[in-house]
Amino acid sequence: VQLQASGGGLVQPGGSLRLSCAASGFTWDSSAIGWFRQAPGKEREGVLCINDNSSRTYYADSVKGRFTVSRDNAKNTVYLQMNSLQPEDAAVYYCATDPRRGYGSSSFDYLCRKAEFGRWGQGTQVTVSS
């Protein structure tokens, strides 16, 4: 299982960026998707997660209405579209998946919020600055 995140960079406040996460060894269309971030001096936090059957989506309050997830099954790649970026969104962003199944909504939200997914890719840096 491998996950490869990319697409980070420097963007001005108010701008947009799309991160990609290509996977091998499993397929995104039947797996939980997780995007996380970690800013310097802070704990890793869940940004946006979708469970394996897409019945549950967790959004961090700070990104609601600005960040969305999509996937391209043909490319086995998921994307994190980030709009209206602010300096507080600057962080290293990670994609992850988790092989567990059957957790309830509150349990899934906890796994995302606490960044307790099981399989991780390397991070990609997002810098928001004028």
HUVEN-V296025 format. One record per residue. N is the residue number from 1. RES is the residue in three letters. SS is DSSP state (alpha for helix, beta for strand, coil for the rest). PSI is psi in radians with two decimals (none if undefined). OMEGA is omega in whole degrees, -180 to 180 (NA if undefined). Layout:
# HUVEN-V296025
n: [N;N]
res: [RES;RES]
ss: [SS;SS]
psi: [PSI;PSI]
omega: [OMEGA;OMEGA]
This chain:
# HUVEN-V296025
n: [1;2;3;4;5;6;7;8;9;10;11;12;13;14;15;16;17;18;19;20;21;22;23;24;25;26;27;28;29;30;31;32;33;34;35;36;37;38;39;40;41;42;43;44;45;46;47;48;49;50;51;52;53;54;55;56;57;58;59;60;61;62;63;64;65;66;67;68;69;70;71;72;73;74;75;76;77;78;79;80;81;82;83;84;85;86;87;88;89;90;91;92;93;94;95;96;97;98;99;100;101;102;103;104;105;106;107;108;109;110;111;112;113;114;115;116;117;118;119;120;121;122;123;124;125;126;127;128;129;130]
res: [VAL;GLN;LEU;GLN;ALA;SER;GLY;GLY;GLY;LEU;VAL;GLN;PRO;GLY;GLY;SER;LEU;ARG;LEU;SER;CYS;ALA;ALA;SER;GLY;PHE;THR;TRP;ASP;SER;SER;ALA;ILE;GLY;TRP;PHE;ARG;GLN;ALA;PRO;GLY;LYS;GLU;ARG;GLU;GLY;VAL;LEU;CYS;ILE;ASN;ASP;ASN;SER;SER;ARG;THR;TYR;TYR;ALA;ASP;SER;VAL;LYS;GLY;ARG;PHE;THR;VAL;SER;ARG;ASP;ASN;ALA;LYS;ASN;THR;VAL;TYR;LEU;GLN;MET;ASN;SER;LEU;GLN;PRO;GLU;ASP;ALA;ALA;VAL;TYR;TYR;CYS;ALA;THR;ASP;PRO;ARG;ARG;GLY;TYR;GLY;SER;SER;SER;PHE;ASP;TYR;LEU;CYS;ARG;LYS;ALA;GLU;PHE;GLY;ARG;TRP;GLY;GLN;GLY;THR;GLN;VAL;THR;VAL;SER;SER]
ss: [coil;beta;beta;beta;beta;beta;coil;coil;beta;beta;beta;coil;coil;coil;coil;coil;beta;beta;beta;beta;beta;beta;beta;beta;coil;coil;coil;alpha;alpha;alpha;coil;coil;beta;beta;beta;beta;beta;beta;coil;coil;coil;coil;coil;coil;beta;beta;beta;beta;beta;beta;coil;coil;coil;coil;coil;coil;beta;beta;beta;coil;alpha;alpha;alpha;coil;coil;coil;beta;beta;beta;beta;beta;beta;coil;coil;coil;coil;beta;beta;beta;beta;beta;beta;coil;coil;coil;coil;alpha;alpha;alpha;coil;beta;beta;beta;beta;beta;beta;beta;coil;coil;coil;coil;coil;coil;coil;alpha;alpha;alpha;alpha;alpha;alpha;alpha;alpha;alpha;coil;coil;coil;coil;coil;beta;beta;coil;coil;coil;beta;beta;beta;beta;beta;coil;coil]
psi: [2.18;2.49;2.36;1.86;2.55;3.00;-0.04;2.94;-2.87;2.28;2.59;2.69;2.38;-0.17;-3.11;2.74;2.55;2.13;2.59;2.65;1.84;2.46;2.63;2.61;-0.14;2.99;2.39;-0.46;-0.20;0.45;2.65;2.48;2.33;2.32;2.33;2.88;2.71;2.07;2.75;2.27;0.07;2.80;2.70;2.40;2.64;2.37;-0.94;2.20;2.52;2.35;3.09;-0.56;0.26;0.39;-0.19;2.28;2.25;2.30;2.34;2.48;-0.62;-0.27;-0.03;2.30;-0.14;-0.57;2.46;2.77;2.48;2.94;2.62;1.76;-0.58;-0.60;-0.07;0.84;2.45;2.73;2.58;1.90;2.13;2.06;2.83;0.83;2.50;2.81;-0.56;-0.14;-0.15;2.27;3.04;2.20;2.41;2.56;2.69;2.84;2.96;2.27;-0.17;2.64;2.77;0.15;2.60;3.04;-0.83;-0.64;-0.72;-0.77;-0.70;-0.80;-0.68;-0.90;-0.66;0.12;0.82;0.58;2.76;-0.45;2.25;2.60;3.10;2.86;2.90;2.34;2.31;2.16;2.26;1.92;2.59;none]
omega: [177;175;-177;178;179;175;178;179;-180;179;179;175;-177;-178;-178;178;176;176;178;175;178;-176;171;-179;176;-180;-179;-171;177;-177;174;179;177;171;-175;176;177;177;-180;178;-179;176;175;-178;175;179;-177;-179;175;-178;-169;179;176;180;-177;175;176;174;167;-178;-175;-176;-179;-180;-178;-176;175;178;173;177;175;-175;180;180;-176;-176;173;-175;172;177;-177;-180;178;-177;180;-180;180;175;-179;-177;166;-178;-178;168;-178;172;179;-175;-177;-178;168;179;179;-175;-177;178;179;178;180;179;180;-176;-178;177;-178;172;-170;-174;-169;168;176;-176;174;-172;173;179;-180;-175;175;NA]
